[in-house]
């Protein structure tokens, strides 16, 4: 794995760090390919249940596209989207640990994650309109699903960033912490998720994502099918037995 993405495994949790602090963790093609490769490997790894994505340093989660690389004709886009992530339907929980500014493509990478823990000095925004562009890596698609439409429109049309307090108040992010507590809080959240049955966690995520695109009648069909399949799983049986025996369950993900 290239040095653009650092990897660290703790139990069933993998931490991925965008490692370009000198460039505010801007994304070039090598970084996009490295992140995409890491996520491909993690998706296929049954022993990894939760992923935390963060940036190196304390200035930026990611400033988005590396404009110097772009000026030389390089595009940091793979078949899975900008940064190797924005078009990815990743089945496992993804937590963004936002260590600084998440702007433009960096903001859109954050929106590709399920949960967000941010430092109190973080900034969020899609400033593309101020540069004659649009947020084309998913910001205009995902943002209105995360916050009210009027709020999403204000962010897109004014190109103005918001701070962590505002982001928390509108439901864009989950938690705000001091800078020195970021990874502690992100890992605590990841560990809380990893205590649960990994199959049930993945299916819960998928049902919620699918249901958001469906009518309620269609969603009930997906829900009932998933409920039946999970009820027949080994983990469901283990959960019941562990409860009866007053012990911690031993999940297998099957």
C-alpha positions as CSV (number, residue, x, y, z in Angstrom):
1,X,0.0,0.0,0.0
2,X,1.4,3.4,-0.9
3,X,2.2,5.9,1.8
4,X,-0.6,8.2,0.6
5,X,-3.0,6.1,2.8
6,X,-1.9,4.8,6.2
7,X,-3.6,1.7,7.6
8,X,-4.0,0.6,11.2
9,X,-6.0,-2.3,12.5
10,X,-7.3,-2.6,16.0
11,X,-9.5,-5.6,16.6
12,X,-12.3,-5.5,14.0
13,X,-11.7,-1.8,13.3
14,X,-9.5,-0.4,10.5
15,X,-8.3,3.2,10.5
16,X,-7.4,4.8,7.2
17,X,-5.5,8.0,7.2
18,X,-5.1,10.3,4.1
19,X,-1.4,11.1,4.5
20,X,-0.7,14.3,2.6
21,X,-0.7,16.9,5.4
22,X,1.7,19.1,3.4
23,X,-1.0,19.5,0.7
24,X,-3.9,19.7,3.2
25,X,-4.6,16.1,2.3
26,X,-5.7,17.1,-1.2
27,X,-6.5,14.1,-3.4
28,X,-4.3,13.2,-6.3
29,X,-4.6,10.1,-8.4
30,X,-2.2,8.0,-6.3
31,X,-4.2,8.8,-3.2
32,X,-7.5,8.0,-4.9
33,X,-6.1,4.7,-6.1
34,X,-4.6,3.9,-2.7
35,X,-7.8,4.6,-0.8
36,X,-9.9,2.7,-3.4
37,X,-7.5,-0.3,-3.1
38,X,-7.7,-0.2,0.7
39,X,-11.5,-0.1,0.7
40,X,-11.6,-3.0,-1.8
41,X,-9.5,-5.1,0.5
42,X,-11.5,-4.2,3.6
43,X,-14.8,-4.9,1.9
44,X,-13.6,-8.5,1.2
45,X,-12.1,-9.0,4.7
46,X,-14.6,-10.7,7.0
47,X,-12.6,-9.8,10.0
48,X,-13.0,-6.0,9.5
49,X,-16.3,-4.8,10.7
50,X,-16.0,-1.0,10.9
51,X,-13.8,1.6,9.1
52,X,-12.6,5.0,10.3
53,X,-11.4,7.5,7.7
54,X,-9.4,10.5,8.8
55,X,-6.7,12.9,7.6
56,X,-3.2,13.5,8.8
57,X,-2.4,16.6,10.8
58,X,-4.9,19.1,12.3
59,X,-5.5,21.4,9.4
60,X,-7.7,19.5,7.0
61,X,-9.6,16.3,6.6
62,X,-9.2,16.9,2.9
63,X,-9.1,20.1,0.8
64,X,-10.5,18.1,-2.1
65,X,-8.9,17.8,-5.5
66,X,-5.1,18.4,-5.8
67,X,-5.2,21.4,-8.1
68,X,-1.5,21.2,-9.0
69,X,-2.0,17.6,-10.1
70,X,-5.2,18.6,-12.0
71,X,-3.3,21.4,-13.8
72,X,-0.9,18.8,-15.1
73,X,-3.7,16.7,-16.5
74,X,-4.3,14.3,-13.6
75,X,-7.8,13.4,-12.4
76,X,-8.1,11.8,-9.0
77,X,-11.1,9.7,-10.0
78,X,-11.5,5.9,-10.2
79,X,-14.4,3.7,-11.2
80,X,-15.6,4.2,-7.6
81,X,-15.7,8.0,-7.9
82,X,-13.6,10.9,-6.6
83,X,-11.0,9.7,-4.2
84,X,-11.9,6.1,-4.9
85,X,-14.9,6.5,-2.6
86,X,-17.7,8.8,-3.7
87,X,-19.5,6.3,-6.0
88,X,-18.8,3.4,-3.8
89,X,-21.7,1.4,-2.1
90,X,-19.6,0.3,0.8
91,X,-21.4,-2.3,2.9
92,X,-19.7,-1.8,6.3
93,X,-20.0,1.2,8.6
94,X,-17.8,4.1,7.6
95,X,-17.0,6.8,10.2
96,X,-15.4,10.1,9.1
97,X,-13.1,11.5,11.8
98,X,-12.8,15.0,10.5
99,X,-9.6,16.6,11.8
100,X,-9.9,20.0,10.1
101,X,-11.5,21.5,7.1
102,X,-13.6,19.3,4.9
103,X,-14.2,21.3,1.7
104,X,-15.2,20.6,-1.9
105,X,-14.2,17.1,-2.8
106,X,-13.1,16.5,0.8
107,X,-16.6,17.4,2.0
108,X,-18.0,15.0,-0.6
109,X,-15.8,12.2,0.6
110,X,-17.1,12.9,4.1
111,X,-20.6,12.6,2.8
112,X,-19.7,9.1,1.5
113,X,-19.3,8.1,5.1
114,X,-22.2,7.0,7.4
115,X,-21.3,8.8,10.6
116,X,-19.1,11.9,11.3
117,X,-17.1,12.9,14.4
118,X,-15.4,16.3,14.0
119,X,-13.0,18.5,15.8
120,X,-14.4,21.8,17.1
121,X,-12.3,23.9,14.6
122,X,-13.5,21.9,11.6
123,X,-15.1,23.7,8.6
124,X,-17.5,22.2,6.1
125,X,-18.6,23.4,2.7
126,X,-19.0,23.1,-1.1
127,X,-17.4,26.2,-2.5
128,X,-17.4,25.1,-6.1
129,X,-19.9,27.7,-7.3
130,X,-17.4,30.5,-6.3
131,X,-15.0,28.9,-8.8
132,X,-17.5,28.5,-11.6
133,X,-18.0,24.8,-10.9
134,X,-20.6,22.6,-9.2
135,X,-20.0,20.0,-6.5
136,X,-19.9,17.1,-8.9
137,X,-18.6,14.3,-6.7
138,X,-21.9,13.7,-4.9
139,X,-22.4,16.8,-2.8
140,X,-25.5,17.9,-4.7
141,X,-26.9,14.4,-4.5
142,X,-26.1,13.4,-0.9
143,X,-26.3,16.7,1.0
144,X,-30.1,17.2,0.5
145,X,-30.5,13.7,2.0
146,X,-28.5,14.6,5.1
147,X,-30.0,18.0,5.9
148,X,-33.1,20.0,5.0
149,X,-33.3,21.1,1.4
150,X,-33.2,24.8,2.3
151,X,-30.0,24.3,4.2
152,X,-28.4,22.2,1.4
153,X,-29.4,24.9,-1.1
154,X,-27.8,27.6,1.0
155,X,-24.5,25.7,1.3
156,X,-24.4,25.0,-2.5
157,X,-25.6,28.4,-3.7
158,X,-23.7,30.7,-1.3
159,X,-20.5,28.6,-1.4
160,X,-20.0,29.7,2.2
161,X,-18.6,27.2,4.7
162,X,-20.1,26.5,8.1
163,X,-18.4,25.6,11.4
164,X,-18.7,22.4,13.5
165,X,-21.2,23.9,15.8
166,X,-23.5,24.7,12.9
167,X,-22.9,21.4,11.3
168,X,-23.9,19.6,14.4
169,X,-27.0,21.7,14.9
170,X,-28.4,20.9,11.4
171,X,-27.7,17.1,11.8
172,X,-24.8,17.1,9.2
173,X,-22.4,15.5,11.7
174,X,-22.9,13.3,14.8
175,X,-20.4,14.6,17.4
176,X,-18.0,17.5,18.0
177,X,-14.9,17.1,20.2
178,X,-11.7,19.0,21.0
179,X,-8.9,18.3,18.7
180,X,-7.0,16.0,21.0
181,X,-10.1,13.9,21.6
182,X,-11.0,13.2,18.0
183,X,-9.6,9.7,17.5
184,X,-10.5,8.7,21.0
185,X,-14.2,9.6,20.3
186,X,-14.2,8.1,16.8
187,X,-12.7,4.8,18.0
188,X,-15.2,4.7,20.9
189,X,-18.0,5.0,18.4
190,X,-16.5,2.4,16.2
191,X,-16.0,0.0,19.1
192,X,-19.6,0.5,20.2
193,X,-20.7,-0.6,16.7
194,X,-18.2,-3.4,16.6
195,X,-19.7,-4.9,19.7
196,X,-22.8,-5.8,17.7
197,X,-23.4,-8.6,15.3
198,X,-21.6,-7.5,12.1
199,X,-24.1,-9.1,9.7
200,X,-27.0,-7.4,11.5
201,X,-25.1,-4.1,11.4
202,X,-24.4,-4.4,7.6
203,X,-28.0,-5.4,6.8
204,X,-29.4,-2.6,9.0
205,X,-27.3,-0.1,7.1
206,X,-28.4,-1.5,3.7
207,X,-32.1,-1.6,4.5
208,X,-32.0,2.0,5.7
209,X,-30.2,3.2,2.6
210,X,-32.5,1.2,0.3
211,X,-35.6,2.3,2.1
212,X,-34.7,6.0,1.6
213,X,-35.1,5.5,-2.1
214,X,-38.4,3.6,-2.0
215,X,-42.1,4.0,-1.2
216,X,-43.1,2.7,2.2
217,X,-44.8,-0.3,0.6
218,X,-41.6,-1.2,-1.3
219,X,-39.5,-0.6,1.8
220,X,-41.6,-3.0,3.8
221,X,-40.8,-5.8,1.3
222,X,-37.1,-5.2,1.7
223,X,-37.4,-4.9,5.5
224,X,-39.4,-8.2,5.8
225,X,-37.0,-10.1,3.6
226,X,-34.0,-8.9,5.5
227,X,-35.7,-9.6,8.9
228,X,-36.4,-13.2,7.8
229,X,-32.9,-13.8,6.6
230,X,-31.3,-12.3,9.7
231,X,-33.6,-14.4,11.9
232,X,-32.2,-17.5,10.4
233,X,-28.5,-16.5,10.8
234,X,-26.0,-18.1,13.1
235,X,-25.4,-14.7,14.8
236,X,-29.1,-14.4,15.7
237,X,-28.9,-17.9,17.3
238,X,-25.7,-16.9,19.1
239,X,-27.2,-13.7,20.4
240,X,-30.1,-15.6,21.9
241,X,-27.9,-18.3,23.5
242,X,-25.4,-15.7,24.8
243,X,-28.3,-13.7,26.4
244,X,-29.7,-16.9,28.0
245,X,-26.2,-17.9,29.3
246,X,-25.4,-14.4,30.5
247,X,-22.2,-14.0,28.5
248,X,-20.8,-11.9,25.7
249,X,-21.7,-13.3,22.2
250,X,-19.1,-14.6,19.9
251,X,-20.1,-13.2,16.5
252,X,-19.1,-14.9,13.3
253,X,-20.8,-12.6,10.8
254,X,-22.9,-15.4,9.4
